[in-house]
Amino acid sequence: MGWLLAGPCSDMSAMKQILNAWRDGAAFETFLVTLALLYLLLFAALPIVYTILMSFQEVDFTTLARVLRPFNGMEAYRAVLAKPEAGLVFANTLKFVFFSVTFQVVIGLGLAVFFRLQFPGASVLRGLFLVGWIMPALVVGALWQWILAGDYGVLNHILGALGLVSDNVYWLSDSRLSLAAIIMANVWLGIPFNMILLSVGLAAIPQDIYEAAELDGAGPILRFLTITLPMLRATLGAVISLGVILTLQQFDLVHALTRGGPANASNVAQYWSWSLSFETFNFAQGSAIAVIMIIAGYLSA
């Protein structure tokens, strides 16, 4: 009879342990961590692995849904790097990332310092800056199309009223200005994000340090250089890394404003990858560019 009772007793003991684990919170925490890991596996790791595989395989419409395809070695990478526009596209990408991140961080830090001042309407003004951050990039691209339009654009109207230009400037169709136009739009889009993160970093700096430095005779610029910047080092590192990654992912603005034109003057790696994959259907070459971007983003982090 003992062995007949052993099974139900052991089951009850196991159930009691499970219930205790849920009551203590350990099982629930494990459940949440497992869900997060499954999400990362399904929506991050598997697409990355699939993209890497495609860059080494022969891919067409008939084999797009397969995993096992003819192996093509480094041919896609060689073909991409041998294209005449490759040098221009990668140079544009470096300029796009460097100038976007630089201006986003500098202006975002300036606004974060500015909004630490106590003045009427500061919270309302700060909220207005956040409007651009919550807008989809395609909507921002449409707005900047109206701003930068050569014939009726707001920017040309303002510059003309100030006497800075005499003729219309075709920001989006001039090969010398199209990349700068996308950088301007991307800087405007990314400033609120940088401002928020840097404001959090500034709030973590003890006010006593500033007061002690002021008593010692340090002026505002000296306090900024010797206290603010050194104590923001970790926050600035995180902001710059995130800025590089998010800028490398920026596809919508390029698509909405210039589509990489004219003559690849504003084409960047992320848009080129999409164009090769879904306009010319060179999926392997598009995947090869995506892998290069993944490596670049990893190195920047």
C-alpha positions in Angstrom: 0.0 0.0 0.0 2.9 2.3 0.7 3.9 2.5 -2.9 0.4 3.3 -3.9 0.4 6.3 -1.6 3.9 7.4 -2.5 2.9 8.7 -5.9 0.0 11.0 -4.8 2.0 12.3 -1.9 5.0 13.1 -4.0 2.7 14.8 -6.6 1.2 16.9 -3.8 4.6 17.8 -2.5 5.7 18.9 -6.0 2.5 20.9 -6.5 3.1 22.6 -3.1 6.6 23.5 -4.1 5.4 25.0 -7.3 2.7 27.0 -5.5 5.2 28.2 -2.9 7.6 29.3 -5.7 4.8 31.3 -7.4 3.8 32.8 -4.0 7.4 33.8 -3.3 7.8 35.3 -6.8 10.7 33.2 -8.0 8.7 31.2 -10.4 6.9 34.3 -11.8 10.3 36.0 -12.4 11.6 32.9 -14.1 8.5 32.9 -16.3 9.0 36.5 -17.3 12.7 35.9 -18.1 11.8 32.9 -20.2 9.3 35.0 -22.2 11.9 37.7 -22.8 14.5 35.1 -24.0 11.9 33.5 -26.3 11.0 36.9 -27.7 14.7 37.7 -28.4 15.3 34.3 -29.9 12.3 34.5 -32.3 12.4 38.1 -33.3 16.1 39.0 -33.0 18.4 36.0 -33.0 16.7 33.9 -35.7 16.4 36.8 -38.2 20.0 37.7 -37.7 21.1 34.1 -38.2 18.8 33.8 -41.3 20.3 37.0 -42.8 23.9 35.7 -42.2 23.0 32.4 -43.9 21.5 34.2 -46.9 24.6 36.3 -47.4 26.6 33.0 -48.1 23.9 31.3 -50.2 22.3 31.6 -53.7 18.9 33.0 -53.0 16.0 33.6 -55.4 12.2 33.7 -55.2 11.9 29.9 -55.4 14.3 29.3 -52.5 13.5 32.4 -50.4 11.5 30.4 -47.8 14.2 27.7 -47.4 17.1 27.5 -45.0 19.2 25.0 -47.0 20.2 26.5 -50.3 23.3 26.2 -52.5 26.4 27.6 -50.8 27.9 30.6 -52.6 30.8 31.5 -50.3 31.9 35.1 -50.2 30.6 35.8 -53.6 27.8 38.2 -52.4 30.4 40.2 -50.4 32.8 40.4 -53.4 29.9 41.5 -55.7 28.8 44.2 -53.3 32.3 45.6 -52.8 33.0 45.5 -56.5 30.0 47.7 -57.4 31.0 51.2 -58.6 28.6 52.9 -56.1 29.9 50.9 -53.1 32.6 53.5 -52.1 30.1 56.4 -52.3 27.4 54.6 -50.3 29.7 53.6 -47.5 31.3 57.1 -47.4 27.7 58.5 -47.2 26.9 56.1 -44.4 29.9 57.3 -42.4 29.1 60.9 -42.9 25.4 60.3 -42.1 26.2 58.5 -38.8 29.0 60.9 -37.7 27.3 64.2 -38.3 23.9 62.9 -37.1 25.2 61.6 -33.9 27.5 64.6 -33.3 24.8 67.2 -33.7 22.2 65.1 -31.8 24.5 64.7 -28.8 25.7 68.3 -28.8 22.3 69.9 -29.2 20.7 67.4 -26.9 23.2 68.1 -24.2 22.7 71.8 -24.6 19.0 71.5 -24.2 19.3 69.2 -21.2 21.5 71.8 -19.5 19.1 74.5 -20.5 16.1 72.8 -19.1 17.8 72.4 -15.7 17.2 76.1 -15.3 14.1 77.1 -13.5 11.9 79.4 -15.6 8.2 79.7 -16.3 6.9 77.3 -19.0 10.0 75.0 -18.9 7.9 71.8 -18.6 5.6 72.9 -21.5 8.5 73.7 -23.7 10.2 70.4 -22.8 7.1 68.6 -23.8 6.9 70.3 -27.2 10.4 69.0 -27.9 9.2 65.5 -27.2 6.5 65.7 -29.9 9.1 65.1 -32.7 10.3 62.0 -30.9 7.0 60.2 -30.8 6.2 60.9 -34.4 6.8 58.1 -37.0 9.9 58.7 -39.1 7.8 58.5 -42.3 5.6 61.3 -41.0 8.7 63.3 -40.1 10.0 62.6 -43.6 6.8 64.0 -45.1 7.1 67.2 -42.9 10.7 67.7 -44.0 9.7 67.3 -47.6 7.5 70.4 -47.2 10.2 72.2 -45.3 12.9 71.4 -47.9 10.9 71.6 -51.1 12.7 73.7 -53.7 9.8 75.7 -55.0 7.5 76.2 -52.0 9.6 75.0 -49.0 9.5 76.8 -45.7 13.3 76.8 -45.3 13.8 78.5 -48.7 11.2 81.1 -47.7 12.9 81.9 -44.4 16.4 82.0 -46.0 15.0 84.3 -48.7 13.3 86.6 -46.2 16.6 86.9 -44.3 18.4 87.7 -47.5 20.7 84.7 -47.2 19.7 83.2 -50.6 18.5 84.9 -53.8 17.3 81.8 -55.7 15.5 78.6 -54.6 17.7 75.9 -53.1 16.8 72.4 -54.2 17.8 70.6 -51.1 16.5 67.2 -52.1 17.4 67.0 -55.7 20.9 68.7 -55.6 23.6 66.0 -55.3 25.7 68.4 -53.2 22.9 69.0 -50.6 20.7 65.9 -50.5 22.7 64.0 -47.9 22.9 67.2 -45.7 19.1 67.4 -46.0 18.6 63.9 -44.6 21.1 64.6 -41.8 19.2 67.7 -40.8 15.9 65.8 -40.6 17.6 62.9 -38.7 19.2 65.3 -36.2 15.8 67.0 -35.6 14.2 63.5 -35.0 16.9 62.3 -32.6 17.5 65.4 -30.5 14.6 64.7 -28.0 15.8 61.2 -27.3 19.3 62.5 -26.5 17.9 65.3 -24.4 15.9 62.9 -22.2 18.8 60.5 -21.6 21.2 63.3 -20.9 18.7 65.0 -18.6 18.6 61.8 -16.5 22.4 61.8 -16.3 22.5 65.4 -15.3 19.9 64.8 -12.6 22.1 62.1 -11.0 25.0 64.6 -10.5 24.9 65.8 -6.8 24.2 69.6 -6.6 26.6 69.9 -3.7 29.5 69.4 -6.0 28.5 72.4 -8.1 27.9 74.5 -5.0 31.4 73.6 -3.6 33.0 74.4 -6.9 31.2 77.8 -7.1 32.4 78.7 -3.6 35.9 77.9 -4.8 35.5 80.5 -7.6 34.8 78.1 -10.5 32.7 79.8 -13.2 29.9 78.1 -15.3 32.2 77.0 -18.1 34.8 75.6 -15.7 32.1 73.8 -13.8 30.8 72.3 -17.0 34.2 71.1 -18.2 35.5 69.8 -14.9 32.3 68.4 -13.3 29.5 67.9 -15.8 31.3 66.3 -18.6 33.5 63.9 -16.5 30.4 62.8 -14.5 28.4 62.3 -17.7 31.0 60.0 -19.2 29.0 56.8 -18.8 25.8 58.4 -20.0 27.5 60.0 -23.0 29.0 56.7 -23.9 25.6 55.0 -23.8 23.9 57.8 -25.8 26.6 57.8 -28.5 26.4 54.0 -28.9 22.6 54.1 -29.1 22.8 57.0 -31.5 25.1 55.1 -33.9 22.9 52.0 -33.8 19.6 53.9 -34.3 21.2 56.0 -37.1 22.4 52.9 -38.9 18.8 51.6 -38.7 17.3 54.8 -40.1 15.6 53.8 -43.3 12.3 55.7 -43.3 13.7 59.2 -43.7 15.9 58.2 -46.7 12.9 56.5 -48.3 10.6 59.4 -47.7 13.0 62.2 -48.7 15.3 61.2 -51.5 15.2 57.4 -52.0 19.0 57.5 -52.1 19.2 60.0 -55.0 20.1 61.8 -57.0 22.7 59.4 -58.5 23.3 57.7 -55.0 24.4 61.1 -53.6 22.3 60.4 -50.5 22.2 56.6 -50.6 23.3 54.9 -47.3 24.0 51.3 -46.5 20.6 50.6 -44.8 18.7 51.9 -47.8 21.0 50.2 -50.3 20.5 46.9 -48.5 16.7 47.3 -48.9 17.0 48.4 -52.5 19.2 45.5 -53.6 16.9 43.0 -51.8 13.4 44.3 -52.8 14.0 46.4 -55.9 16.6 44.3 -57.8 15.9 41.1 -55.9 19.6 40.4 -55.1 18.7 39.0 -51.7 22.2 37.6 -51.0 23.9 41.0 -51.7 21.3 42.9 -49.6 21.9 40.4 -46.8 25.7 40.9 -47.1 25.3 44.7 -46.6 23.1 44.0 -43.6 25.7 41.7 -42.1 28.4 44.4 -42.6 26.1 46.9 -40.8 25.5 44.4 -37.9 29.2 44.1 -37.4 29.6 47.9 -37.6 26.8 48.4 -35.0 28.4 45.8 -32.7 31.8 47.4 -32.9 30.3 50.8 -32.1 28.6 49.4 -29.0 
